[in-house]
Amino acid sequence: MVTQANVMNKTRSGSKFELYMWFFTRVSGILFLLMGAFNLVYANLTGGRGHLDVGAQMRWAFFPISFHVTSTTVEVAPNFSNPFWQVYCFLLFAFAATHGFNGLRVILEDYVRRPLLLAWLKALLAGIWLFVLIAAIFLIFVFNQ
């Protein structure tokens, strides 16, 4: 005889991955916005207020690499020689990329009904995510030196 407790235990014994990714999406979205706001405040405090237009400030806030603001007089290259800013920008990018790719994964699960196709698309998505993170590591830690 199957009891209510046995059914509840079976449903709770599954993977916690979806719960963790749901939680990560909420937290990373908040962290992403706070980190971008911090970068925007930093850009304005270091002289960007009179030298950056709104578009350049937004590019600076969410991914401040030197060639995003080449048309301004704000010097951003020294920031990438500082390990703090390198790690900070990588974390900002990693949170944003993982947040976005997790959203794409959820959309795939909602619309793709064939299990084999879904597995291949999720593997492709994971590969693209990994490539994007490796490209970010190259741009932040290697390319700007």
N, C-alpha and C positions, 0 to 999 in steps of 0.2 A: 504494500500500500504506500502510495506516494503522499507524503505530508506537505503541508505548506512550507515548513522550514527547509525540507530538502530541495524544493523548487527554488526557494529564495537563495539558498547556498549555491546552487548551480549557476544562477544568473549572476551572482556576485563574484564567482571565481574566475571570470574571464580576464582578458588583458586590461590593464589600466592605461594603455597607450592613448586611447581616445580621451579619457579624462585628463591625462597629463597634457595632451595637445590642446584641449579646450582651455585649460587653465593657462598654458603658455601663451595662447593667442591673446587672451585678455591682458595678461601681465605685460607681454611684449608690446602690445599696442600702446599701453600707457607709458612704458619705458621709452618707446620710440618717440612719442610726442614730447616727453620730458627732456630727453637727450637732445632732440632737435631744438627745443626752446632754449636749453642751456647753450648750445652752439650759436644760436641767434643772438642771445644776450652777450656772449663772448665776442662775437663779430662786431657788435655795436660798441662795446667797451674798448676794443683794440683799434678803433679808428674807422670802422666801417660805416658809421652813421652818416658821415658826409661824403663818402666815396663809393658806396654801393647803392645801386638801385634795388627795388623790391625783388626782382627776379634773381639778381646775384645774391641777395641776402638769403633767399629761400634755398638756392643751390648751396650756399655756404652752410646753412643750418643743417641740411640733411646729408650732405656728402662734400665736405670742404676740401676738395683736392685742388691743386694749384691752377690747373688749366680751366677750372670753372669760373674763376674770377680774374682772368688775365687782363681784362679791359679796365681794371680798377687799379688804384694805387695801394691797396691793402696787401701787405706781404704775408702770404700763407705758407710758403715753402719751409720756413723755420719750424712751423708747427709739426711738420712731419719728420723732423729730425728728433723730436721729443718722443720718447717711447710712450709716455702717457697718452698723447694725442693719437698716436698710431693705434694703440690698443682701443682707445675710446671710439675712434672712427670705425675700426673693424667691428667692435661690438654693436655699434649703431647699425652698421650695414648687415651684420649677421642676424640681428633681431628682425630687421625689416625683411630680409630675404626669406628667413625661415617662416616668419609670419605670413608672408605672401604665398610661399610655396605650400604651406599647410592649408591655406584657403583654397588653392588650386586642387590639392589632394581631396579635400572634402567635396568640391564641385564634381570632380571625376567620380567619386563614390556615389554621388547623387544621380548622375546622368548615364553612366556606363553600366549596363546590366550584364554584359558577358564577363564572367570571372577571369578568363584568360586574357582578354583584351585589357581589362582593368589592371591586372597584375603587370602587364607589359607597359601600360601607360604610367603606372605608379613608379616602375623601375626607371623609365625614361625621365620622369619628373625628378626622381631622386638624383639621377645622373646630372641633369641640368642644374639642380640646386648645388650639388657638389662642385661642378665646374664654375658656377658663379662665385661660390665662396673662395675657391682657389684663385680665381681672377682677382677678387677683392684683396686677397692676401698679397698677390703680386703687385697690384697697383699701389697699395698702401705701404707695404714694407720694402719693396724692392725698386719699383719704377721711379719713385720720387727721390731716391737717394742721389 
